[in-house]
Amino acid sequence: MNEQQALADFQNRFAAIKAQGYVRSMRRGPTGIGFTLETLLEIAENNSPLPDIVGRELKAHRTKSNSLITLFTFNRKAWQMSQLRAIQLYGTPDSSGRMGLYYTLRQTPNSAGLFTHVDDDTLSVRHISGNVIVSWQFDVLAAQFSKKIPALIFVSAFTEERNGVEYFHFYRAQHLEGTSPELLANQFKEENITIDLRLHDAGTKARNHGTGFRTFEANLPRLFEKVTEL
């Protein structure tokens, strides 16, 4: 089955699911929405958080949810300052008592004086002293984003609870595809994407768990150049 046939097959299956109205969750908890949709679409459950439909990842979203998701992590050649030095200068103790940088950053300086700065070509993490901590080119970020999520089928659902059981009405499906450096720069300016620093002092060096680029699920369609209703 080629990509167009797979999308057409998905549209037919989704139309039938949409016509059912509210359906009972087939699993309790936050993963219930994805598991229920996959089951209705007859997609075998796997270990991937985003199962594929011929190269297109599937994401189910509760319309009223404000959950953050990680788009990708990326550090390669980005750090302008020694990571250990950055921890020593701007870190705080983590839950284990180690000094670390565990911050979600935006354009307003946080308590440590760190903030994100956006210009036409570059995204950076800076300190109010003027120090540049990390820096990325938007064309590199766009390439990483496209590598991680080249296309996405984004399914939205209304939810309601009946006698302690969650029900879903899968009412909308969108095909999201492609991004650009300019689009991502605008999304950072609007703070629809945040940066998570996640590293700590491991003695002689820093232990970096990957700088996370995150967004609210509801913002996902804004990150793609082409949005098609299915």
C-alpha positions in Angstrom: 0.0 0.0 0.0 1.5 3.4 -1.0 1.2 6.6 1.0 -1.9 7.9 -0.9 -3.7 4.6 -0.5 -2.8 4.5 3.2 -4.2 8.0 3.8 -7.4 7.2 1.9 -7.7 4.0 4.0 -7.2 6.0 7.2 -9.8 8.6 6.1 -12.4 5.8 5.5 -11.7 4.2 8.9 -11.7 7.5 10.7 -15.0 8.6 9.1 -16.6 5.4 10.6 -15.0 6.1 14.0 -16.2 9.7 14.0 -19.7 8.5 13.2 -19.8 6.4 16.3 -19.8 9.5 18.6 -18.5 8.8 22.1 -16.8 5.5 22.6 -15.7 4.0 25.9 -12.0 4.2 26.7 -10.4 0.7 26.3 -7.7 1.5 28.9 -7.6 3.6 32.0 -5.2 6.5 32.4 -3.4 8.9 30.0 -2.6 6.3 27.4 -6.2 5.4 27.0 -6.9 7.8 24.2 -4.1 6.5 22.0 -4.8 2.9 22.8 -8.5 3.3 22.0 -7.8 5.0 18.7 -5.2 2.5 17.6 -7.6 -0.4 18.5 -10.5 1.2 16.5 -8.1 1.7 13.6 -6.9 -1.9 14.0 -3.3 -0.9 14.5 -1.3 -3.3 16.5 0.1 -1.8 19.7 3.9 -1.3 19.7 6.5 0.2 22.0 6.6 3.5 20.0 4.8 6.4 21.5 3.8 7.4 18.0 2.8 4.5 15.8 3.3 4.8 12.0 0.8 4.9 9.2 3.1 4.5 6.2 5.7 7.0 7.4 3.2 9.2 9.1 3.1 9.2 12.9 -0.2 9.1 14.7 -1.0 11.4 17.7 -4.3 11.4 19.6 -5.1 14.5 21.5 -7.7 15.4 24.2 -9.0 18.7 23.0 -9.0 20.3 26.5 -5.6 18.9 27.4 -2.7 21.2 28.2 -0.1 18.4 28.1 3.4 19.2 27.0 5.2 16.8 24.7 8.9 16.6 23.6 9.4 17.2 19.9 13.1 16.2 19.9 16.3 16.7 21.9 19.4 18.3 20.4 22.7 19.4 21.7 25.3 18.7 18.9 27.8 21.6 18.5 25.3 23.9 20.3 27.0 24.7 23.6 29.0 27.9 23.5 30.0 27.6 27.2 31.4 24.6 29.0 28.4 22.7 30.3 30.1 22.1 33.6 31.0 25.8 33.9 27.4 26.7 33.1 26.2 24.5 35.9 28.7 26.0 38.3 27.6 29.6 37.4 23.8 29.2 37.1 22.9 25.8 38.6 20.7 24.9 41.5 20.6 21.7 43.6 18.4 19.0 42.2 16.4 16.4 44.1 19.5 14.4 44.7 21.5 17.4 46.0 23.6 17.6 42.8 24.0 21.0 41.2 22.2 21.1 37.9 20.4 23.0 35.2 16.9 21.8 35.1 14.9 24.7 33.7 12.1 25.3 31.2 13.2 28.5 29.5 11.3 31.3 27.8 12.1 34.8 26.7 11.6 36.3 30.2 14.7 35.6 32.5 14.1 33.0 35.1 15.3 33.1 38.7 18.8 32.1 37.6 18.9 34.9 35.0 18.6 32.6 32.0 16.3 33.2 29.0 15.9 32.4 25.4 16.8 34.9 22.6 15.4 34.7 19.1 16.7 36.5 16.1 16.2 35.9 12.3 18.6 32.9 12.1 19.5 31.8 15.6 17.9 30.6 18.8 20.1 30.9 21.9 20.0 30.6 25.7 21.6 33.6 27.4 22.2 35.0 30.8 21.3 38.6 31.8 25.1 39.2 32.2 25.3 38.9 28.4 26.9 35.4 28.3 25.6 33.1 25.6 25.2 29.6 26.9 23.8 27.6 24.0 23.1 28.5 20.4 21.3 26.8 17.5 20.8 27.8 13.9 17.2 27.6 12.8 18.0 25.7 9.6 19.7 23.0 11.8 16.7 22.9 14.1 14.3 22.6 11.2 16.3 19.7 9.7 16.2 18.0 13.1 12.5 18.5 13.5 11.8 17.2 9.9 14.0 14.2 10.6 12.2 13.4 13.8 8.6 14.2 12.7 8.5 14.5 8.9 4.7 14.2 8.9 2.0 13.6 11.5 -1.7 12.5 11.6 -3.1 14.6 14.5 -6.5 13.3 15.8 -8.5 15.4 18.3 -11.1 14.1 20.6 -13.7 15.5 23.0 -13.8 13.7 26.3 -16.3 13.2 29.0 -16.5 11.0 32.1 -19.3 8.7 32.9 -19.4 6.8 36.2 -15.6 7.2 36.5 -14.9 5.9 33.0 -13.5 8.2 30.2 -15.2 8.4 26.8 -13.8 9.8 23.6 -15.5 11.4 20.6 -12.8 11.4 17.9 -14.1 14.3 15.8 -11.2 15.7 13.8 -8.1 14.4 11.9 -5.5 16.6 10.4 -2.5 15.7 8.2 0.5 17.9 9.2 3.6 18.0 7.0 6.8 20.0 6.6 8.3 22.9 8.5 10.9 25.7 7.9 13.4 27.7 9.7 11.2 30.8 9.4 8.2 29.0 10.8 10.1 27.6 13.8 11.6 31.1 14.5 8.1 32.5 14.7 6.9 29.7 17.0 9.8 30.4 19.4 9.0 34.1 19.3 5.4 33.3 20.2 6.7 30.9 22.9 4.7 28.0 21.4 7.9 26.0 21.8 10.0 25.9 25.0 13.5 24.7 25.8 14.2 22.3 28.6 17.8 22.2 30.0 18.4 18.9 31.7 21.9 18.4 32.9 23.8 18.1 36.2 27.3 18.1 37.7 28.7 14.5 37.5 32.0 15.4 39.1 34.6 16.0 36.5 32.1 16.7 33.7 28.4 17.5 33.1 25.9 14.7 32.6 23.5 16.0 29.9 20.1 14.2 29.4 19.4 16.1 26.2 18.1 19.6 25.7 14.4 19.1 25.1 12.3 21.1 22.6 8.7 20.9 23.8 5.3 22.2 22.9 1.7 21.9 24.1 -0.1 19.2 22.2 -2.7 21.7 21.0 0.1 23.7 19.3 1.3 20.9 17.1 -0.6 22.1 13.9 1.2 25.5 14.2 4.6 23.9 13.8 3.9 22.6 10.2 3.7 24.4 6.9 1.0 22.2 5.4 -2.2 21.3 7.4 -4.8 19.2 5.6 -8.2 18.2 7.1 -8.8 14.5 6.7 
